[in-house]
Amino acid sequence: MTHFRDLPIRRKLLVMTLTSTTVALAFASGGFLGWDIMQFRSQARRDMLAQSAIIAENSGAPLTFGDDRVAGQILGVLRVRPTVEMACLYQLGGAVLTGYQRDPGGACPGQPPAGSSYGWGAFHIVTPVTIGRDRVGTLYIRRELGDMYDRIRVAGVTILVLLLLATGAAFLISARIQQSIASPLLQLADTAHAISQSRDYTLRAPSGSNDEIGVVMRSFNEMLDRITEALERERQAGRLKDEFLATLSHELRTPLTAMLGWTRMLRSSRLDAAMQAKALEIIERNARAQAVLVEDLLDMSRIVSGKPRLQIGEADLAAIVDAAVEVVQPAAAAKRLDLKVEIDSRPAMSYGDAGRLQQVVWNLLSNAVKFTPPDGQIRVRLERDNGYTLSVQDTGSGIEPRYLPIIFEPFRQADGTSSREYGGLGLGLAIVKQLVELHGGTIEAHSLGHGTGATFEVHLPSVVPARGAALVPHRSSQSLPPSRVDESLLRGLRVLVVDDEEDARVLLETALTQHGADVTTASSAADALAEIERHPPDMLLSDIGMPHEDGYFLIREVRARPHASGGGIPAIAITAYATASDRLAVEAAGYQAHVAKPFELSEIAQLVAALGHTTGSRS
């Protein structure tokens, strides 16, 4: 009998290919099937436990009053689950109050089982029914597992067919391999196998010849180059998506918190006329900010899907620039910015959507105002040059050269961390670029780097004879019942509130003061640490996303202090960063609780009271 090592390489390849293909597919398929069945059982178990808990929670009152009709209606919801064979409600003494059976001939057991069991034929789930802490009865549900075995049968047939197909394909391929190409192809196979096992896409197949095999080798390596690039793009996209979702949550929750909080304060009727006016101003300002965020998202969605809403007509670019300047003028004046506008000729008629063009100009101007420090300068110029050229130049923070190539990409921000100084979703410039290009124009950004300012130039090719033009307006929001204020709930507690957003700061200060607390506020981590040094509070409430030094920095500094100097102050993180990982990070940093924006003011007060009293930190 010929040993395997003495067989011709073609036979070796045939045997090895057939064997490895069959074994690998069998192991992979078997492993996957086993994993799938375990996942199916786990999911079915969680599903039934959740269903049992919901039914048990709703069955307390019918069991207490012996109302079998209502109890039967509650169990009747299980008709939508064909795998549930029966469900029975037992009174505290063990008597059956009512039951549900999928099959009309079925009947509930005389006594509920002692406990839940999860066999391979059926799940038996026993759940106590309680009201408060008092047990009033027992719920028993039986779920059969016929659907699991149906799943196994279908998967088994599929795996068998795939094994047969794969074995046949491997035989045909191996039978056609020629001696002259076996060695290079085995090298290629070895390289592919190594990459598959290690996921190291920097590996390359050796390519020495210039024949067809050499072409295959080089093509294979080029494919790996593209895969490597694609994986890097995918990783980058994943990072951008995570940053965007976290930023979106923060930017939506922050104004929502102020709106809901001040609305509740207004409806409590405990504010004087001046505070009512301030509350309405804050609500309106935050509602408008949220409307802009939502509109930016919708604009980006429409543009990406190829369905932007444009109302093309004659538009006066000079009037559009004037209107946009008028909108940002108050913000510029508040920062003492020198805003100068130069327009070559009036009217400056072009062809496009006047509202969208105003959106372009407003976005560029609002960015210039946002990123220019107080007492800075902004220059806006509109001139005729083979169409019209609009330039917006500022003396602001500038743009690092490495960000210039990606400045117009969606969700891109130079600083996406929780300590970033400027808010926003990173959509504005992406929308501007798309809108300009939809009008047949171009936009460019220029900057020499950080601290040198930036210039944005928009070129629109369309020019029409002067006649007339138009512009567009904007949007609005809703409300809940008032909650009682316990003026003694926080009496004697000194609370320090830290938030860079004045609206949120004032809201918490007002609400906690109404509950009897002595409240001090700080707008930054540095101010908060100085206040703790002067007079350690009984409780610390801090935002996480703050410029320069965020809430994580603050709590680390606090926990590093001696206990007698405030190192043990109970702390609550109140933040719009609301994912599970954010909660874990907050608690790991040293906060006792994580509260996501928007929140209920009464719940904040209760939490402050609970932590303040249990830690015994009253002065």
Backbone torsions as a table, in degrees:
resi	resn	phi	psi	omega
1	MET	NA	129.4	-177.6
2	THR	-73.5	129.5	176.1
3	HIS	-69.8	156.5	-178.1
4	PHE	-60.1	-37.2	-177.7
5	ARG	-67.5	-19.3	-178.8
6	ASP	-94.2	-2.2	179.5
7	LEU	-71.7	152.0	173.5
8	PRO	-58.9	150.1	-175.3
9	ILE	-61.2	-31.5	178.0
10	ARG	-62.9	-41.8	178.4
11	ARG	-67.8	-39.3	177.2
12	LYS	-58.2	-47.7	-179.9
13	LEU	-60.1	-40.3	179.8
14	LEU	-62.2	-51.0	-178.6
15	VAL	-63.2	-46.1	-176.9
16	MET	-65.1	-41.3	-178.9
17	THR	-64.9	-46.3	-179.7
18	LEU	-62.9	-46.5	-177.3
19	THR	-64.9	-50.7	-176.9
20	SER	-63.7	-39.0	179.6
21	THR	-63.5	-46.5	-177.7
22	THR	-65.3	-47.2	-177.8
23	VAL	-64.5	-45.7	-177.9
24	ALA	-61.7	-45.7	-179.8
25	LEU	-65.5	-38.7	-179.9
26	ALA	-63.9	-47.6	179.7
27	PHE	-63.3	-46.2	-178.5
28	ALA	-62.6	-44.6	-178.4
29	SER	-66.7	-43.5	178.6
30	GLY	-62.8	-44.6	178.5
31	GLY	-62.0	-43.4	179.5
32	PHE	-64.2	-40.6	179.6
33	LEU	-63.0	-44.2	178.4
34	GLY	-61.4	-44.6	178.6
35	TRP	-62.3	-41.4	-178.8
36	ASP	-62.6	-41.6	-179.3
37	ILE	-66.8	-42.2	179.5
38	MET	-64.6	-38.9	176.8
39	GLN	-65.2	-39.4	179.5
40	PHE	-62.1	-46.2	179.6
41	ARG	-63.5	-42.4	-179.4
42	SER	-62.7	-43.7	179.8
43	GLN	-65.8	-42.2	178.7
44	ALA	-61.9	-40.5	179.9
45	ARG	-64.3	-47.4	179.1
46	ARG	-61.7	-41.0	-179.6
47	ASP	-60.2	-46.4	-177.7
48	MET	-71.0	-35.5	177.1
49	LEU	-63.8	-41.9	179.0
50	ALA	-65.1	-43.6	179.3
51	GLN	-62.4	-41.9	-179.9
52	SER	-63.5	-41.3	180.0
53	ALA	-63.6	-41.2	-179.3
54	ILE	-64.9	-45.6	-179.0
55	ILE	-65.6	-41.2	-179.8
56	ALA	-62.5	-39.5	-179.4
57	GLU	-64.5	-34.5	-178.4
58	ASN	-87.2	-7.3	-174.2
59	SER	-98.2	-1.4	-177.0
60	GLY	-60.3	-48.2	-176.7
61	ALA	-66.2	-47.5	178.3
62	PRO	-58.9	-37.4	178.4
63	LEU	-68.1	-40.0	-179.3
64	THR	-62.3	-41.3	-176.4
65	PHE	-98.1	3.5	178.6
66	GLY	65.2	31.0	-177.4
67	ASP	-88.6	90.8	-176.4
68	ASP	-70.7	-24.3	179.5
69	ARG	-66.9	-50.5	179.0
70	VAL	-64.9	-39.5	178.3
71	ALA	-61.4	-39.9	178.6
72	GLY	-64.8	-38.3	177.7
73	GLN	-64.2	-38.5	179.1
74	ILE	-64.0	-45.3	179.3
75	LEU	-68.4	-24.2	-176.7
76	GLY	-63.2	-20.1	179.3
77	VAL	-64.0	-17.4	-179.0
78	LEU	-74.0	-5.8	177.5
79	ARG	-61.6	-26.1	-179.3
80	VAL	-75.7	-5.8	179.2
81	ARG	-111.4	94.7	-174.9
82	PRO	-64.9	-16.9	-178.9
83	THR	-83.6	-9.8	178.3
84	VAL	-83.3	116.3	-178.6
85	GLU	-78.3	-42.7	-179.0
86	MET	-158.5	158.4	173.6
87	ALA	-143.7	134.7	-174.7
88	CYS	-134.6	139.9	174.4
89	LEU	-109.7	125.2	-178.9
90	TYR	-112.1	138.9	174.8
91	GLN	-74.4	172.5	-173.7
92	LEU	-59.1	-32.2	-180.0
93	GLY	-79.8	-5.9	178.5
94	GLY	103.1	-5.7	179.9
95	ALA	-75.7	144.6	179.3
96	VAL	-75.6	123.6	175.4
97	LEU	-84.0	-48.2	178.3
98	THR	-163.1	168.6	-178.5
99	GLY	-154.7	164.9	175.0
100	TYR	-128.0	129.8	177.1
101	GLN	-126.2	131.5	177.6
102	ARG	-64.6	-42.1	178.1
103	ASP	-95.4	129.7	-175.3
104	PRO	-56.5	-29.2	-177.0
105	GLY	-82.0	-3.7	-176.4
106	GLY	-76.4	163.3	179.3
107	ALA	-148.2	150.1	179.6
108	CYS	-72.7	145.7	173.4
109	PRO	-60.2	152.2	-179.6
110	GLY	-62.0	-34.0	178.4
111	GLN	-130.6	146.4	177.1
112	PRO	-69.3	148.7	175.3
113	PRO	-57.8	159.0	-176.5
114	ALA	-66.6	-30.1	-179.1
115	GLY	-166.4	175.0	-179.4
116	SER	-73.0	146.7	175.0
117	SER	-142.7	148.5	-174.3
118	TYR	-128.7	82.8	-178.8
119	GLY	-87.1	-171.2	179.6
120	TRP	-95.2	-4.4	176.5
121	GLY	-104.3	-33.7	-178.6
122	ALA	-163.3	158.0	171.5
123	PHE	-100.9	131.8	175.1
124	HIS	-113.9	113.2	-173.7
125	ILE	-114.4	121.9	-179.9
126	VAL	-116.1	123.1	-176.8
127	THR	-128.5	125.3	176.1
128	PRO	-69.2	141.8	176.1
129	VAL	-103.1	123.2	-175.9
130	THR	-128.2	156.3	168.0
131	ILE	-124.0	114.0	-170.8
132	GLY	66.9	-121.9	177.4
133	ARG	-105.6	3.3	-176.7
134	ASP	-95.3	129.1	177.5
135	ARG	-81.7	132.3	-178.4
136	VAL	-119.4	-3.2	-179.7
137	GLY	169.8	-168.9	-176.6
138	THR	-138.2	140.4	174.9
139	LEU	-110.9	130.3	178.3
140	TYR	-122.8	127.6	178.2
141	ILE	-127.5	133.8	175.4
142	ARG	-115.1	123.7	178.5
143	ARG	-116.4	122.5	178.0
144	GLU	-85.5	158.6	-172.0
145	LEU	-113.6	31.2	177.9
146	GLY	-61.5	-34.6	-179.0
147	ASP	-66.5	-28.7	177.8
148	MET	-67.0	-41.9	-179.4
149	TYR	-71.8	-31.3	172.1
150	ASP	-61.1	-40.7	179.9
151	ARG	-63.9	-41.2	179.9
152	ILE	-64.1	-42.2	-178.7
153	ARG	-63.9	-45.5	-180.0
154	VAL	-63.7	-43.3	-179.8
155	ALA	-64.4	-39.1	179.9
156	GLY	-62.3	-44.9	179.2
157	VAL	-64.0	-42.6	-179.9
158	THR	-61.7	-44.4	-179.7
159	ILE	-62.9	-41.9	179.9
160	LEU	-61.4	-45.4	179.3
161	VAL	-62.0	-43.8	179.5
162	LEU	-63.1	-40.0	177.8
163	LEU	-61.6	-44.4	-179.8
164	LEU	-64.0	-44.8	179.5
165	LEU	-63.2	-44.2	-178.4
166	ALA	-65.3	-40.8	179.5
167	THR	-64.4	-43.2	178.0
168	GLY	-63.0	-43.1	179.5
169	ALA	-64.2	-41.8	179.6
170	ALA	-63.4	-39.2	179.5
171	PHE	-62.8	-47.0	-178.8
172	LEU	-62.3	-43.2	-179.0
173	ILE	-65.8	-46.5	-178.2
174	SER	-63.5	-37.4	-177.6
175	ALA	-64.4	-22.7	-175.6
176	ARG	-96.9	-2.3	-179.1
177	ILE	-73.3	132.9	-179.9
178	GLN	-97.2	151.6	-178.2
179	GLN	-56.1	-37.0	-174.1
180	SER	-68.0	-19.6	-177.2
181	ILE	-114.2	1.0	-175.5
182	ALA	-63.2	-47.3	-175.2
183	SER	-64.3	-49.8	178.6
184	PRO	-61.4	-37.9	-180.0
185	LEU	-68.3	-33.8	175.8
186	LEU	-66.0	-36.1	175.1
187	GLN	-62.6	-42.8	177.6
188	LEU	-62.2	-43.2	179.4
189	ALA	-63.1	-40.4	178.6
190	ASP	-61.8	-41.5	179.1
191	THR	-64.4	-45.2	-179.9
192	ALA	-61.8	-41.0	179.9
193	HIS	-64.1	-42.3	179.6
194	ALA	-61.5	-41.6	179.0
195	ILE	-65.8	-41.5	-180.0
196	SER	-61.4	-39.1	-177.7
197	GLN	-76.4	-42.4	-172.9
198	SER	-95.3	-14.5	-173.6
199	ARG	57.7	25.5	178.9
200	ASP	-95.7	99.3	-175.6
201	TYR	-85.4	10.9	172.7
202	THR	-87.5	-10.9	177.6
203	LEU	-67.7	147.1	180.0
204	ARG	-136.4	147.8	177.4
205	ALA	-80.4	139.8	177.6
206	PRO	-68.0	132.0	-178.9
207	SER	-129.8	97.9	-176.5
208	GLY	-101.4	-34.6	-174.6
209	SER	-88.9	166.4	178.2
210	ASN	-109.2	10.3	178.9
211	ASP	-82.2	-166.8	-177.3
212	GLU	-60.4	-35.4	178.9
213	ILE	-64.9	-40.0	176.3
214	GLY	-61.2	-38.2	176.6
215	VAL	-62.5	-42.9	178.7
216	VAL	-60.4	-45.3	-179.3
217	MET	-59.9	-48.1	-178.7
218	ARG	-65.3	-39.8	178.2
219	SER	-63.7	-39.6	178.2
220	PHE	-61.1	-44.8	179.4
221	ASN	-65.8	-38.1	176.4
222	GLU	-64.4	-37.6	177.0
223	MET	-62.3	-40.9	177.7
224	LEU	-63.1	-36.7	176.5
225	ASP	-59.9	-44.7	-179.2
226	ARG	-67.9	-37.2	177.9
227	ILE	-63.5	-42.7	178.8
228	THR	-59.8	-44.3	178.3
229	GLU	-63.9	-41.5	-179.4
230	ALA	-65.0	-40.2	178.5
231	LEU	-64.0	-39.4	178.4
232	GLU	-65.4	-41.0	176.8
233	ARG	-63.5	-38.4	179.7
234	GLU	-65.3	-43.1	178.0
235	ARG	-62.8	-42.1	178.8
236	GLN	-63.5	-42.1	178.7
237	ALA	-63.2	-39.0	177.8
238	GLY	-62.7	-42.5	178.3
239	ARG	-64.1	-42.8	179.4
240	LEU	-63.0	-40.5	-180.0
241	LYS	-62.7	-45.5	-180.0
242	ASP	-62.9	-43.3	178.4
243	GLU	-62.2	-42.7	-178.4
244	PHE	-64.5	-44.5	-179.1
245	LEU	-63.2	-41.0	178.2
246	ALA	-65.1	-42.5	179.7
247	THR	-66.5	-41.7	179.3
248	LEU	-59.9	-45.6	178.6
249	SER	-58.1	-45.5	-178.2
250	HIS	-64.4	-47.3	-174.6
251	GLU	-69.9	-26.8	178.1
252	LEU	-84.7	-39.6	-176.4
253	ARG	-71.7	-34.2	-175.5
254	THR	-62.3	-53.4	177.3
255	PRO	-67.0	-31.5	179.7
256	LEU	-63.5	-37.2	179.1
257	THR	-60.7	-49.1	-179.5
258	ALA	-63.2	-41.1	-178.5
259	MET	-63.7	-50.5	-179.0
260	LEU	-65.2	-43.2	-177.7
261	GLY	-62.5	-48.4	-178.5
262	TRP	-70.7	-29.8	175.5
263	THR	-62.5	-44.6	178.5
264	ARG	-63.6	-38.5	179.0
265	MET	-64.7	-41.5	179.1
266	LEU	-62.9	-41.9	-176.0
267	ARG	-74.2	-15.3	176.5
268	SER	-76.2	-12.8	177.0
269	SER	60.7	30.9	-179.8
270	ARG	-110.6	11.1	-179.4
271	LEU	-105.4	143.4	175.6
272	ASP	-77.3	177.3	-172.9
273	ALA	-61.6	-40.0	-178.9
274	ALA	-64.8	-43.8	179.5
275	MET	-68.5	-33.0	176.8
276	GLN	-63.6	-42.3	178.5
277	ALA	-64.1	-40.5	178.9
278	LYS	-65.7	-39.7	179.5
279	ALA	-61.3	-44.7	179.9
280	LEU	-64.2	-37.7	178.6
281	GLU	-64.1	-42.8	-179.9
282	ILE	-64.9	-43.5	-179.4
283	ILE	-61.0	-45.4	-178.8
284	GLU	-64.3	-43.4	-178.6
285	ARG	-61.6	-44.1	-178.8
286	ASN	-72.7	-33.4	176.7
287	ALA	-64.0	-41.0	178.4
288	ARG	-66.0	-39.9	178.7
289	ALA	-62.0	-41.7	179.9
290	GLN	-68.6	-37.2	178.4
291	ALA	-62.5	-38.2	178.4
292	VAL	-65.1	-42.1	178.6
293	LEU	-60.7	-47.1	-178.5
294	VAL	-64.5	-40.9	-179.9
295	GLU	-65.2	-36.9	176.2
296	ASP	-61.5	-43.2	178.8
297	LEU	-62.7	-43.9	-179.7
298	LEU	-65.8	-40.7	177.7
299	ASP	-59.8	-46.3	-179.1
300	MET	-63.8	-39.7	179.6
301	SER	-63.7	-43.8	179.7
302	ARG	-64.0	-41.2	-177.7
303	ILE	-67.3	-45.0	-179.4
304	VAL	-62.8	-37.9	-178.5
305	SER	-82.0	-0.1	178.4
306	GLY	76.2	23.4	-178.1
307	LYS	-126.7	49.4	177.3
308	PRO	-68.7	146.4	-179.9
309	ARG	-95.7	106.0	179.0
310	LEU	-118.7	135.0	175.4
311	GLN	-114.8	91.3	-171.8
312	ILE	-75.9	136.8	177.2
313	GLY	-172.6	-173.8	177.5
314	GLU	-75.6	137.2	-177.7
315	ALA	-138.0	137.0	178.2
316	ASP	-92.2	105.6	-177.4
317	LEU	-63.5	-32.5	178.8
318	ALA	-63.3	-45.1	179.0
319	ALA	-66.6	-35.4	178.3
320	ILE	-63.9	-44.1	178.4
321	VAL	-63.3	-43.1	179.1
322	ASP	-58.8	-44.7	-178.7
323	ALA	-64.4	-42.2	-179.8
324	ALA	-66.1	-40.3	178.0
325	VAL	-62.9	-40.5	179.2
326	GLU	-60.9	-36.6	-179.7
327	VAL	-67.0	-42.8	-175.4
328	VAL	-88.5	-7.0	-175.5
329	GLN	-57.2	-45.1	179.0
330	PRO	-59.1	-43.1	179.4
331	ALA	-64.7	-39.3	178.4
332	ALA	-66.2	-41.0	179.6
333	ALA	-64.4	-37.5	-179.6
334	ALA	-62.5	-28.5	178.7
335	LYS	-99.8	8.3	179.5
336	ARG	56.9	40.7	179.9
337	LEU	-83.9	140.8	175.7
338	ASP	-87.9	98.7	-176.1
339	LEU	-102.7	111.2	-178.5
340	LYS	-114.7	139.3	-178.1
341	VAL	-123.4	129.4	177.5
342	GLU	-124.1	121.3	179.2
343	ILE	-125.0	119.8	-174.6
344	ASP	-59.1	-49.9	-174.9
345	SER	-145.1	151.0	178.0
346	ARG	-129.6	138.0	-9.8
347	PRO	-72.9	159.6	176.5
348	ALA	-112.7	83.5	-170.8
349	MET	-82.4	132.4	176.0
350	SER	-135.4	179.8	-178.2
351	TYR	-118.2	119.1	-178.9
352	GLY	173.4	-168.1	178.5
353	ASP	-91.4	109.9	-175.3
354	ALA	-58.7	-42.0	-179.6
355	GLY	-63.4	-43.4	-179.5
356	ARG	-68.7	-37.2	177.9
357	LEU	-66.4	-37.1	175.9
358	GLN	-64.6	-36.7	177.1
359	GLN	-61.2	-40.7	178.1
360	VAL	-60.6	-51.3	-176.8
361	VAL	-65.0	-43.6	-179.4
362	TRP	-61.7	-40.5	-178.8
363	ASN	-63.8	-44.5	179.4
364	LEU	-64.3	-41.0	-180.0
365	LEU	-68.5	-43.2	-179.1
366	SER	-65.3	-35.4	174.7
367	ASN	-63.7	-42.6	179.8
368	ALA	-61.5	-42.8	178.9
369	VAL	-65.9	-41.7	-177.3
370	LYS	-62.9	-44.4	-171.7
371	PHE	-94.7	1.2	177.9
372	THR	-97.4	127.2	-179.3
373	PRO	-70.0	164.4	178.7
374	PRO	-52.6	146.1	179.2
375	ASP	68.9	16.3	177.6
376	GLY	-84.8	-173.4	-176.6
377	GLN	-128.4	144.9	174.3
378	ILE	-132.9	130.7	178.7
379	ARG	-119.2	127.5	178.0
380	VAL	-118.0	125.6	-177.8
381	ARG	-133.5	131.5	175.4
382	LEU	-121.6	118.9	-177.9
383	GLU	-136.4	156.4	178.6
384	ARG	-85.8	121.4	-178.7
385	ASP	-157.6	89.2	-174.0
386	ASN	51.3	49.6	-171.4
387	GLY	120.0	-139.8	176.7
388	TYR	-130.2	140.4	175.8
389	THR	-119.4	122.6	176.6
390	LEU	-108.6	125.8	176.4
391	SER	-122.1	136.5	176.0
392	VAL	-122.0	112.7	-175.8
393	GLN	-117.6	134.9	178.7
394	ASP	-132.6	167.7	177.0
395	THR	-107.0	34.9	-174.0
396	GLY	-84.1	-152.2	-171.6
397	SER	-71.2	-16.2	177.8
398	GLY	76.7	179.9	-177.5
399	ILE	-129.3	128.5	176.3
400	GLU	-62.6	140.4	-177.5
401	PRO	-53.9	-33.8	-177.7
402	ARG	-70.6	-17.4	179.3
403	TYR	-92.3	-15.4	-177.6
404	LEU	-58.8	-41.5	-179.3
405	PRO	-66.8	-20.9	-175.6
406	ILE	-115.3	9.7	-172.3
407	ILE	-63.4	-26.4	-178.0
408	PHE	-98.1	8.0	178.8
409	GLU	-82.6	145.4	-179.0
410	PRO	-62.3	143.6	172.8
411	PHE	68.5	10.8	179.7
412	ARG	-88.8	129.5	174.2
413	GLN	-139.0	142.1	179.8
414	ALA	-62.5	-31.3	178.7
415	ASP	-130.5	109.2	179.5
416	GLY	-107.6	14.4	-176.2
417	THR	-84.2	171.5	180.0
418	SER	-72.0	-12.6	179.3
419	SER	-101.2	15.1	-178.2
420	ARG	-63.9	149.3	-173.8
421	GLU	-84.6	-30.4	-175.2
422	TYR	-115.9	138.7	179.1
423	GLY	-84.9	-172.4	179.2
424	GLY	116.4	163.9	-176.2
425	LEU	-96.9	-6.9	-175.8
426	GLY	77.4	25.8	-178.8
427	LEU	-106.8	-21.8	-170.7
428	GLY	-54.9	-53.6	-177.0
429	LEU	-69.6	-31.5	176.4
430	ALA	-63.7	-41.9	178.4
431	ILE	-66.4	-41.7	178.5
432	VAL	-57.5	-48.1	-178.8
433	LYS	-60.0	-45.6	-178.7
434	GLN	-64.1	-41.6	-179.1
435	LEU	-66.6	-40.5	178.5
436	VAL	-62.7	-44.6	-179.3
437	GLU	-67.4	-32.6	175.5
438	LEU	-64.9	-23.0	176.3
439	HIS	-92.9	10.3	178.7
440	GLY	78.8	13.9	-176.7
441	GLY	-105.1	-174.0	178.2
442	THR	-135.1	157.8	176.1
443	ILE	-138.2	140.8	179.6
444	GLU	-133.8	149.8	176.4
445	ALA	-118.3	138.6	179.5
446	HIS	-131.8	136.0	174.7
447	SER	-163.5	144.7	178.9
448	LEU	-90.0	-2.2	178.1
449	GLY	131.3	-171.9	-174.9
450	HIS	-61.3	131.7	176.4
451	GLY	82.3	4.3	-176.9
452	THR	-107.1	4.5	-178.3
453	GLY	78.5	177.7	-178.5
454	ALA	-145.5	154.9	176.9
455	THR	-130.6	130.0	174.8
456	PHE	-114.9	129.8	-179.4
457	GLU	-119.6	125.7	178.2
458	VAL	-113.5	127.6	176.7
459	HIS	-114.8	123.0	177.6
460	LEU	-115.0	122.4	-172.8
461	PRO	-78.0	-21.1	-170.1
462	SER	-79.4	129.5	173.8
463	VAL	-132.3	131.6	178.3
464	VAL	-129.3	156.9	178.1
465	PRO	-60.7	147.1	-175.2
466	ALA	-66.8	133.7	170.3
467	ARG	-146.3	-79.6	-179.4
468	GLY	-165.4	168.9	-175.3
469	ALA	-157.3	178.5	-176.2
470	ALA	-143.7	167.1	176.9
471	LEU	-130.5	-173.2	-174.0
472	VAL	-135.3	162.7	179.9
473	PRO	-98.2	-151.9	-175.6
474	HIS	-144.7	-155.6	-155.9
475	ARG	-138.6	-170.5	-176.3
476	SER	-159.5	-167.4	-167.0
477	SER	-154.9	-166.1	-167.6
478	GLN	-140.1	-159.3	-166.9
479	SER	-160.1	-177.8	-169.2
480	LEU	-152.5	167.9	-177.8
481	PRO	-79.4	151.7	-175.8
482	PRO	-69.6	152.4	178.4
483	SER	-110.0	152.2	-179.9
484	ARG	-69.4	145.5	177.9
485	VAL	-110.8	118.5	177.3
486	ASP	-91.7	103.1	-173.4
487	GLU	-68.8	-13.1	-179.5
488	SER	-104.4	-1.2	-173.6
489	LEU	-58.1	-42.2	-175.8
490	LEU	-113.7	20.4	-177.1
491	ARG	-60.4	131.9	178.8
492	GLY	89.6	-7.3	-179.8
493	LEU	-93.7	130.0	173.1
494	ARG	-95.3	123.6	-175.5
495	VAL	-121.1	133.3	175.6
496	LEU	-107.1	120.3	179.2
497	VAL	-105.6	126.1	-177.4
498	VAL	-121.6	118.5	177.5
499	ASP	-161.3	135.6	179.1
500	ASP	-75.8	-17.7	177.8
501	GLU	-86.8	117.0	-177.1
502	GLU	-61.8	-38.9	-179.2
503	ASP	-57.7	-48.0	-179.1
504	ALA	-65.7	-37.4	-179.4
505	ARG	-63.7	-48.8	-178.2
506	VAL	-66.1	-38.0	178.5
507	LEU	-59.2	-50.8	-179.5
508	LEU	-65.8	-39.9	179.3
509	GLU	-60.4	-46.7	-178.8
510	THR	-64.3	-46.2	-176.7
511	ALA	-64.5	-46.5	-178.2
512	LEU	-69.1	-34.6	176.3
513	THR	-63.0	-40.6	177.9
514	GLN	-63.0	-25.6	177.2
515	HIS	-89.2	7.2	172.9
516	GLY	100.5	0.4	-176.9
517	ALA	-80.0	153.8	171.6
518	ASP	-95.3	105.9	-168.2
519	VAL	-106.9	132.3	171.4
520	THR	-118.5	144.5	-178.3
521	THR	-120.2	155.6	175.0
522	ALA	-143.4	143.9	-176.7
523	SER	-97.6	-0.7	-179.3
524	SER	-154.4	166.0	178.7
525	ALA	-64.5	-38.0	-179.5
526	ALA	-63.0	-45.1	178.5
527	ASP	-63.5	-37.9	-180.0
528	ALA	-65.0	-42.5	179.7
529	LEU	-65.0	-37.5	177.3
530	ALA	-64.2	-40.9	179.3
531	GLU	-66.3	-39.4	178.3
532	ILE	-65.0	-37.6	178.0
533	GLU	-62.7	-41.3	-179.6
534	ARG	-70.7	-46.6	-171.9
535	HIS	-154.7	91.6	-177.3
536	PRO	-57.0	129.7	179.9
537	PRO	-81.7	174.0	175.1
538	ASP	-85.9	-19.7	-175.0
539	MET	-151.9	141.7	178.5
540	LEU	-119.2	125.9	172.7
541	LEU	-116.8	121.6	-174.8
542	SER	-135.5	142.0	168.6
543	ASP	-73.7	158.9	177.3
544	ILE	-96.7	-50.4	-176.5
545	GLY	-81.4	94.4	177.8
546	MET	-131.6	149.8	-178.8
547	PRO	-66.7	151.6	174.9
548	HIS	69.9	-67.4	179.9
549	GLU	-127.4	116.2	-173.6
550	ASP	-88.8	-174.2	-176.7
551	GLY	-66.0	-27.1	177.0
552	TYR	-67.4	-42.2	176.9
553	PHE	-59.8	-43.9	-177.8
554	LEU	-60.5	-48.7	-175.6
555	ILE	-68.7	-33.2	176.9
556	ARG	-64.0	-41.1	178.3
557	GLU	-65.4	-39.7	179.9
558	VAL	-65.7	-47.0	-176.8
559	ARG	-68.4	-19.1	178.2
560	ALA	-78.6	-12.1	-179.0
561	ARG	-79.9	155.7	173.4
562	PRO	-61.0	152.3	-177.8
563	HIS	-58.9	-38.0	-178.1
564	ALA	-69.4	-18.6	-179.4
565	SER	-103.5	20.7	175.9
566	GLY	101.5	5.0	-178.2
567	GLY	-65.8	-20.4	-178.6
568	GLY	-104.1	15.9	-178.9
569	ILE	-58.6	128.9	172.9
570	PRO	-61.9	138.5	-174.7
571	ALA	-134.0	140.0	177.2
572	ILE	-121.0	128.9	174.6
573	ALA	-91.5	121.4	178.0
574	ILE	-114.2	108.8	-168.0
575	THR	-147.4	155.6	174.4
576	ALA	-88.5	-3.0	171.4
577	TYR	-83.2	107.9	-163.3
578	ALA	-125.9	20.4	178.2
579	THR	-81.1	169.4	179.0
580	ALA	-62.2	-38.8	179.3
581	SER	-66.8	-33.9	176.0
582	ASP	-63.7	-42.2	179.4
583	ARG	-61.9	-44.6	179.9
584	LEU	-64.2	-41.7	-179.6
585	ALA	-64.1	-39.7	179.4
586	VAL	-63.4	-46.8	-178.5
587	GLU	-69.0	-36.2	178.3
588	ALA	-67.1	-31.1	-178.7
589	ALA	-71.1	-24.4	178.5
590	GLY	130.8	2.3	175.7
591	TYR	-79.7	146.4	177.1
592	GLN	-81.8	-23.9	-176.7
593	ALA	-149.2	153.0	177.5
594	HIS	-122.2	122.1	178.9
595	VAL	-119.8	122.9	-177.8
596	ALA	-88.3	139.0	173.0
597	LYS	-78.9	142.8	-3.7
598	PRO	-77.2	156.1	-176.6
599	PHE	-132.1	165.9	174.4
600	GLU	-91.1	128.0	-177.8
601	LEU	-61.8	-36.9	-179.7
602	SER	-65.2	-35.3	179.3
603	GLU	-69.9	-36.7	175.5
604	ILE	-61.9	-45.4	179.7
605	ALA	-60.7	-43.8	179.3
606	GLN	-63.1	-41.0	-179.9
607	LEU	-66.5	-41.7	176.9
608	VAL	-61.1	-43.4	179.7
609	ALA	-62.8	-44.4	-177.7
610	ALA	-63.0	-48.2	-179.3
611	LEU	-68.9	-38.6	-179.3
612	GLY	-65.1	-40.2	-177.7
613	HIS	-78.3	-40.0	-175.5
614	THR	-71.0	-29.2	179.9
615	THR	-85.9	-9.7	178.5
616	GLY	63.1	37.6	-174.6
617	SER	-95.6	13.8	177.8
618	ARG	-64.9	147.3	176.1
619	SER	-91.3	NA	NA
